Amino acid sequence: MIVWVNGASGAGKTSAARELLDLLPGSTLYDPEVVGTGLGQLLSEKRLQEVIDFQDLQIWRRLVVDTAAALLQEVGGVLVVPSTLLRQEYRDEMFGGLASRGIVVRHVLLDPGETILRERLARKEKQAAAEPGEGLAGAQGRRWSANSLPAYLDALSWLSLDAYVIRTTRLTPRQTAERIAEALRQGVGRCDIVQTPEPTAETVASGVLLFDEQDRVLLVDPTYKPGWEFPGGVVERGEAPAQAGLREVAEELGIELAVVPKLLVVDWEPPSPPGFGGMRLLFDGGRIPAADAARLLLPGAELRGWRFVTEDEAPALLPPVRLDRLRWALRARERGVPINLEAGRPLE
């Protein structure tokens, strides 16, 4: 199990995490900053200057997950992870990666209040400014700290729903740790993300495009990976792709499609390590009556939201590869003829 102790810079995450070790026998402190330190020695200065936060590096996010999994395999017990995590797409990617390895995450947010955070950040800024020769890493840290409070306040809307919030305004680090330990005993803060095992080879996946009466397409927001997606999933062994699409729509949205959907595109997705790629199919599920759309059911462990969007609105939600797939699927729907793609581009 992982106890992810979240909060803004200055929230007291590390101090509380160290106290928590005494309350959780067999627990281990895992600070993802050590991954950032290692990357600071491995990556070029030019690459490091391109980002303010190590979390913006995909390699950092991947290594944090891989290291956590390897560390748990080595030492067992509980990992206590004090780390600020404010971007929801990064949370989805990292917690989803942990879930795919069968690792339970308890997400706790420490919130001392905006006034105290501002006071602590001001003190840290003053101290850092007085230290000579801080170097590149120190300068990056100062820029990140300066931006962290506005980012934290913006993230509170989703963080307060995703994590168990502990108000720490008048708490010592030890008292905060005791509150965390009590929350763990009560079973709160668990992130019930769907556990999708990481592929070990190429996969075949079926997505289904569903439309409203204005011909806007339905997209869903997964909890376990960044970016929005089409309803659908991996085709199971011995299952027909169109039937897989029907099954996934019923499981994800509670909609039973009466007609087998028509194929729109077949797209070969090339391997991109650590992913294996494979075949991606999109089907036309037709229009959903407004009354049915109002009754959509979402599995909380898998999807957090849905919306109908126009083609012009889709780029703000879909990653580029899925956006290309959608655009060609819409052209195929207009023409009434399926389109064969490779890496999102037609072979015609």
N, C-alpha and C positions, 0 to 999 in steps of 0.2 A: 504494500500500500504506500501511496505518496500523500503526504500532507503538504499542500501547496499554500504557503503563507504569503498572501498577496497584499498589496498596498502601495501607496505612493512613496517616493523617496522621502525619508524622514519619518515614516510611519512606525518604525521600531521593529521591523520584520526580523532582522538578524538577532537582535537581543532577545526577542520572545522565542525565536526558534532554538537558541542555545539553552534557554531555560526549559523548553519543552523536552529536550533530550533527557533531562532528569526524570520527567514524568512519564516517559514512554520507554520502558526497558527494551534494550536491543535496538533502539533507533539510531539512525546515522544522519548527520547533517550533510546535505548536498547543496552547495551554493553554485548555481550556474555561472556565476562570475568567473569561476576557474576555467570554464570553456572559453569565455571571452578573452581571458588572459592568454590562453594558449593560442587562440587565433591571432591575437595581437603580435605574437612572435612568428607566426607562420605566414600571414598574409602581407602583401606589400603595403607600404605606407600610402601609396596612391589609392589602393582599394579601401583601406581603412578610412581615409579622408572623405570617401564618397558617402559614408553613413555617419549619423550621429549616435545611433543606438545599435549595438551588436545584434539586437533582435531582428533588425532589418536584413540581416544576412541569413539566407536560407540555410547555409551550412551550420550556423549557430543553432538554429531551431532544431535541425536534424540531429546534431551532435548532443544537444541537451537531452533529447528523448533517448537516443541510443545509449548514452552514458548512464542515464537513470536506470534503464532496463538492465544493462550489464552490471551496474553496481548492486541492484537488488538481487540479481542472480548470484553475485559473489558474497554479499553479507546478509541477505535476507532481512526480515523484520520490516521496519518502517523507514522511509526516507522523509526527512523534514526539509522542505525546499523553500527557503525565503527568497522570493523573486518577484519583482514588479512585472505584471503582465496586463497591459492596458488595451491592447488591440484585439478585438474579438476574433478576427481571422487568424491571428497567431495562436490564440487560445484554442480555437477549433483544430488547427493543424497539430499542435503539440499534445493537447489532451486526447485528441483522436488517435494520434500515434501511440500514446500510452495505452489507450483502451484496446487498440488492435493487438497489443501484446498481453492483454488480459490483466493489466495493472489498474487497480482501483485508485481513483484520485479523490481526495477530500479537499475541497477548495474553500479556504478561509480568507476573509478580507479584514484587515485591521484598519479602522477608521478613527483617528484621533480628532478629526474635525479640521476644517479649513484653516482656522486661525492658528492652531498649534502647528500645522504643517508649514504655514508661511513663516512662522517664527523659526522653526528648525531649519528650513531651507536657507533662510537669511543667515543664520549662524554658520551653516556649512559653506555657504558662498564666501563669507568673510574669512573663514579659516583657510579655504582653498586659495583665495587671492593672496594670502600672506605667505604661502609656501612657495619658495623659489624653485625653478626648474621642474615644473610639473610634468613636462613632456606631452606627447601626443595623446596618450591615454588619459592623462589628467585633464587636458583641455576638452576632450570629448566628454568626459564625465561631467564637467561643469556645464557644458552646453546641454547635455541630457537633463541634468538636474533642473536647469532653468526652465526647460519645457515640460517637465514631468507633472507639475501641479495642474496646469490647464488641461493636459491630456488626461490626468486622473479624474478631474471634475467632469470632463466630457464622457469618460467611460463609466461613471457611476450608474448611469441608467441601466446598462446591461450587467455590470458587475454585481449590483445589489440583488439582481435576480438570479445570477449564476452561482454566487458564493454565499457562504454563511458569514454575515457581517457581525463583527465584534467592535463595539464602540469603546475605544481605549483612552478616552480623554483623561480620566482620573486613575488609570490603571498603571501599575508598575509592570516591567517586563515579566516578572514572575506571576503576577496576577493575570496578565494577558495569557501566558502559557497555560495557567490553570483553567481559564475559560476555554481555550482551544481543546485541552484534554477532556474537559467535561462535554464539549460539543461532539468530540469523537465518540465518547461513550454513549451519547444519545443517538448517534448515527446520522447527525445532520451534516450538511455540507458535501454530501456525496454527489459526484457528477455522474449521473446515469447515462453515459454516452453509449450508443450502440457499439458493440464490439465487432468490427469488421476485420477479420484476419487479413494481414498483409499478404498480397499475392506472392506466390513463389514461382509463377510462370505467367505467360500471356493469359488474358481473360477475355471473355465475350460479355458485353454489357448491353442491355436494352433500355432505352429511354422512351417515354411516351409523351408526345406533345398534346396537351389539352387546351382548348380555346374557350373563351367566353363569347357572349353574343356580339361583342365588338371585335372579334377575331384577335384579341390579345392572348398571348400564350402564358400558361401557368408555369411559374418557377417556384422552387422550394428552397429553403435555407437549412442545410444540414448542420447538426451540432458538432460533427466529428471531422469536418474538413473545411478549408476556407473556400469562399465563393458560393454563389447560388448554383442550382443544379436543376435538371429536369427530373420529374418523377421517374423512378426506374432503379435498376441495380444489376448486379452480376447474374448472368444466366447460370442456373445450377446444372450439375451433371445430369445429362439425359433429358434436359428440358428444352422445348422449342423456344427460340428467342421471342416470338410474339406472345407466347403464353407467359414467359417470364415478365414481360411488360405488363400484362393483365394482372398477374399476381402481385407485382410490386405496387401498382396503382391501388389495388384493393388493400394491401397491407399498410401503405403509407398514408393514404387519403381516405380510406373507407368507401371508395367508389367502385362499384361493380360495373365494368363496361360490358355491354350486351353483345358487341360485335368485335371480332378480332381486328386489331388495328392494322392499317395498311403501312407498308414500309415506305419511308421517305429517303433516308440516306444510310449507306454503309460506309463507315470511315475506319481506315486502318490507322491506329495510333502507334507511332513508332516508340520503341523503348527509350526511356529517359531515366537512367539510373538515379535513384534506386528503383524506379518503377519499371515494369516489364512491358507495358503497352498491351495491345491486342485489338480486337474488333469492337467497334462501337456502332450500335444501330439505333436509329430514331424512327419511331412509328407515329402515325397520325391517329390520335385517340378521339378526334372529333370535338364537337362543342359540348360544353357542360351547361345545362339549364341553370339559370341564376339561383333557383331554389336549391339545387344540388350543391352549388358552390358555397352557399351559405352554411351548409352542413358538413363541410370538410372536417375530417378528424385527423389530427396530427399526433404521431407517437412522440412524446416529449423526449425520449432518449435518442431519437434519430433526427427529428426535424423541429425547428423552433418557429418557423413561419412560412407563409406562402403569399404570393401576390400575382396578379395578372399584369403583364407588361407589354408594351408595344415593341416593335423591332428597334426603334430609336432609343427606348429606355433600357434595353437589355445590356448594352455595353457597360453600364454602371454597376451591374451585378455579376455578369458572367465572366470567367477567365477567358482569355483570347481563344483557346482551343475550342471551348464549348460555344463561344459566340460564333465562330466560323461554322461550326456544325449546325447551329440553329439557323443561320442565314441561308445556308444551302438547303436545309430541310424546308424552309419556307418557300424557296424557289421551286423545289420539287413538288410541294403541295399545290402551288399555282399552276405548274405544268402538267401535273397528274402523272409524272414519270419519276421513278426513284433515281437518285444520283449516287454514283460511286466515288468516294473520296479516299485520298491518302493524305494523312496529316492535315486534314481540314481543307484540302484543295481537290477540285474535281479532276478526273482523268480524261475528261472529254477534250 
